[in-house]
Amino acid sequence: MDGRNIEPRKVMWAVAEISWEDDGGTSFRVPAVLEDTSSSGACVRLKRPLAVGSRITIKWHREQFPAIARNCRTDGGDFLLGVRREAGIVPATKSASHPAAPDAKAERTLENP
């Protein structure tokens, strides 16, 4: 064995969004599909590769959480990104009493470069 702990994963299919900033501070957002989750990580499917070590935010209808890209591989015409949730950070969940403030920064998407 390689010493890693194997933990239960919840297989799912949920529409998600991945966001991150490049070194210049430009924000990016891309659509993704959340394929499975566990207490320490997740697997997401997206249309472009991300570098291992990238700090990202994953947002879907149940929660939003920061993560670090651990691996990225091709799967057909898509990419599967394995991420580790950042330790010590409590995930933000949707709350009707505390709506999210709009982001003041301009963001780039694949549809709006």
N, C-alpha and C positions, 0 to 999 in steps of 0.2 A: 504494500500500500504506500501511497505517497504522503501519508500523515494528515491529509485533509479530512475534516469531518463531513460525513454525508448527512444532509438534513432533508426533511420532507419538503417537496415542492407542490404548489397548487397549480395544476394545469388550467389554463384559461385562454380566452381570446377577448381582449379589451382594447378599444381604440385609445391611443395614448399620444402624448406629444413629448418630444425630447427637446430641451433647450440648453444652450451653453453660450459662453462668450469666448471669442478668440483672444489672442495676446494683445490685440489692439483695442479691446473693449467692445467690439461689435457683437451684438446679440444675434443668435441664430435660433430658429425653431424648425423642426421637421416632424411630420406625422410619423407615427409608429404603431405597432401592434404589440401589446404586452402579452407574451405567450405563457410565462409562468412566473411565480413569485415564491419566495421563501422568507424566513425571518431575516436573512442576511443579504439577499440579493434578488435578482430578477433576470429574465431573458426577454429582450425586445427585438422585434423584426423591423428593419427600416430599409430604405432604398439607397442609402449611401453609407460608406464605411466611416467609422470614427476611430481615432488613434487610441491605443491602449494607454491608460493613465489619464484620459480626458475626464474632467469633472463636469458632470451634467446634472440636469434636473429632469425627473420623469414625472409627468402629470397625467392622471387619468381620473375618471369620475369619482373614485373613492378616496384618493389621496394624492399628495405630491411629496416626493422625497428626493434628496440629493444622493448622488451615487458616483462611483468611479468605474470607468470602463476597464474590465479585466481581460476580456478577449473579444475578438471580432472575426467572424468567418463568413464566407459566402455560402448561400443556400439558394440554388437556382439563380434568379435575378435579384435576390434580396441579400441582406446581410443580417446575421444573428449576432447581437451584442449581448454579452454576458456582463452584468454589472454587480458590484458590491455596494450595498447601502452604506453610507458614511456612518461610522460608529458615533454614538453619543448625540445624534441629532434626531429629535422627535419629528416624525413626518407631519406635515400640515394636512389637515383634512378639510373638506368643504364645510362651511358653516354659513347658514343664512343670516345669522346675526352679525357676522364679520365679513362683508364682501371684500374681495381682493381689490386693492387699489390698482388703477391702470399703470402699466409700466411707462415711465417717462422716456425711456430710450427708444429710438427707432429700432425695429427688429427686422432681420432678413429672414425670409422663408424661401423654400425652393420655388414657390410660385411667384415671389416678389423679391428678386435678388437685389 
